[in-house]
């Protein structure tokens, strides 16, 4: 006797990320959290996104837990790397969050509009990844140049930067980004909403 074969596929697990089109279709039901610096956020963000910089994420966990209890969280950055890191940090606290694959750059490349807070400067702040590349490359060149024309010990600067980049890749962290994020031009317009106001909004819904 032939037994009927089970052709019904097993249900797929919940996705851990959404692409730009999927996120746009569900935007009204998601709480969107942008983990870039305030300066990057002011340069253009997913409409409705609330800014919680990655270096302040630990402080925001209780408010994000409350928000996640009301509906799904979508975490956003520039390219998707920092937001993936943020999702992992939140997961360690029992908070499930979706990652926007491709980040804000991917959102804009699909032709979706970006919002900007009132009072944001006309000149856009560079994405953090671009700032890190500029500073790291400059330090390497300075170390090589001074090592060749001043003293060989300066080459240690280049070696230190290279080692830092390798460590950053292995640990999926970036100390240079944390330092750059504290510079005034990355902190955003003074008139923008502060983190306390954002956390209160996340808590209240």
C-alpha positions in Angstrom: 0.0 0.0 0.0 1.4 3.4 -1.0 1.5 5.9 1.8 0.8 9.4 0.8 3.9 11.5 0.7 3.9 14.7 2.7 4.5 17.5 0.1 3.4 20.3 2.4 6.5 22.4 3.2 7.3 23.0 6.8 6.7 26.6 7.9 9.7 28.8 7.4 11.2 30.5 10.5 10.5 34.1 11.2 12.7 36.3 9.1 15.5 38.2 10.8 15.6 41.0 8.2 13.5 42.8 5.8 14.5 44.4 2.5 13.6 48.0 1.7 10.4 47.1 -0.2 9.2 44.7 2.5 9.9 47.3 5.1 8.0 50.0 3.2 5.0 47.8 2.8 4.9 47.2 6.6 6.1 50.6 7.8 2.9 51.5 9.5 3.0 48.4 11.8 6.7 48.6 12.7 8.6 50.6 15.3 11.7 51.8 13.4 14.8 52.5 15.3 17.8 54.2 13.6 21.1 53.4 15.4 23.3 55.9 13.5 24.7 59.0 15.0 22.3 62.0 15.3 24.2 63.8 12.5 23.7 60.9 10.1 20.1 60.6 11.2 19.5 64.3 10.5 20.9 63.8 7.0 17.9 61.6 6.1 16.2 58.7 7.7 13.4 56.2 7.1 10.1 58.1 7.8 9.0 57.6 11.3 12.3 56.2 12.5 13.4 57.1 16.1 17.1 57.8 16.7 18.8 55.7 19.3 22.6 55.8 18.6 24.3 52.5 18.8 26.6 53.6 21.6 23.5 54.4 23.7 21.7 51.2 22.9 22.3 49.7 26.4 20.6 52.6 28.0 17.6 52.2 25.6 17.0 48.5 26.3 14.1 48.9 28.8 12.3 51.3 26.5 12.9 49.0 23.5 11.6 46.0 25.5 8.4 47.9 26.1 8.1 48.8 22.4 8.8 45.3 21.3 5.9 44.1 23.5 3.5 46.2 21.4 4.8 45.2 18.0 7.8 44.4 15.9 11.0 46.5 15.9 12.9 47.3 12.8 16.5 48.4 13.3 18.2 50.6 10.7 21.6 52.0 10.0 23.4 53.2 6.9 24.3 49.9 5.3 22.8 47.2 7.6 26.0 46.4 9.5 25.5 48.4 12.6 21.9 47.5 12.8 22.8 43.8 12.6 25.1 44.4 15.5 22.3 46.2 17.4 19.9 43.3 16.7 22.4 40.9 18.2 22.8 43.1 21.3 19.0 43.3 21.7 18.7 39.6 21.3 21.0 39.0 24.2 18.5 41.0 26.3 15.6 38.9 25.0 14.4 41.6 22.6 13.7 40.4 19.1 14.2 42.9 16.3 14.3 42.8 12.5 17.2 44.3 10.6 16.7 46.5 7.5 18.9 44.8 4.9 20.9 47.3 3.0 20.1 50.0 5.5 19.1 53.6 4.7 21.3 53.5 1.6 19.3 50.5 0.3 16.1 52.2 1.2 17.0 55.4 -0.8 18.3 53.3 -3.8 14.9 51.8 -4.2 13.4 55.3 -4.6 11.8 55.5 -1.2 11.7 58.9 0.4 13.8 59.9 3.4 12.7 62.2 6.1 14.7 64.9 7.8 14.1 66.6 11.2 13.2 70.2 11.3 16.3 72.4 11.7 18.6 69.8 10.1 21.6 71.4 8.4 21.5 71.6 4.6 24.8 69.9 4.3 24.6 66.1 4.8 26.8 64.4 7.3 28.9 61.6 5.8 27.9 58.1 6.7 30.0 56.6 9.5 31.5 53.9 7.3 32.8 56.6 5.0 34.2 58.7 7.8 36.0 55.6 9.2 37.5 54.8 5.8 38.8 58.4 5.5 40.3 58.6 8.9 41.8 55.1 8.8 43.3 55.7 5.3 44.7 59.1 6.3 46.4 57.7 9.4 47.9 54.9 7.4 49.3 57.3 4.9 50.6 59.6 7.6 52.4 56.7 9.3 54.0 55.6 6.1 55.0 59.1 5.1 56.5 60.0 8.5 58.1 56.6 8.7 59.9 57.1 5.4 60.9 60.8 5.9 61.0 61.3 9.7 61.6 58.2 11.8 60.8 54.5 11.1 58.9 54.2 14.4 56.1 56.2 12.8 55.3 53.1 10.7 53.8 51.6 13.9 50.9 54.0 13.5 50.1 52.4 10.2 50.5 48.9 11.7 48.2 49.9 14.6 45.5 51.1 12.3 45.7 47.9 10.3 45.5 45.8 13.4 42.5 47.8 14.6 40.7 47.2 11.3 41.4 43.4 11.5 40.1 43.4 15.1 37.1 45.4 14.0 36.3 42.8 11.4 36.7 39.8 13.7 34.6 41.3 16.5 32.1 43.2 14.3 32.8 46.3 16.4 34.5 49.6 15.5 36.2 51.6 18.2 37.0 54.4 15.7 33.3 54.8 14.8 32.5 55.2 18.5 35.1 57.9 18.8 34.0 59.7 15.6 30.4 59.5 16.7 31.2 61.7 19.7 32.5 64.6 17.5 30.2 67.6 17.4 29.3 67.3 13.7 28.0 63.8 14.3 25.8 64.8 17.3 23.1 66.4 15.1 21.3 69.7 15.3 20.8 71.1 18.8 17.1 71.6 18.0 16.7 67.8 17.4 14.9 65.5 19.9 17.2 64.2 22.6 17.6 60.6 23.6 15.5 61.1 26.7 12.5 62.3 24.6 13.0 59.4 22.2 13.1 56.8 25.0 9.9 58.2 26.5 8.2 58.0 23.2 9.3 54.4 22.8 8.0 53.5 26.3 4.7 55.1 25.8 4.1 54.0 22.2 
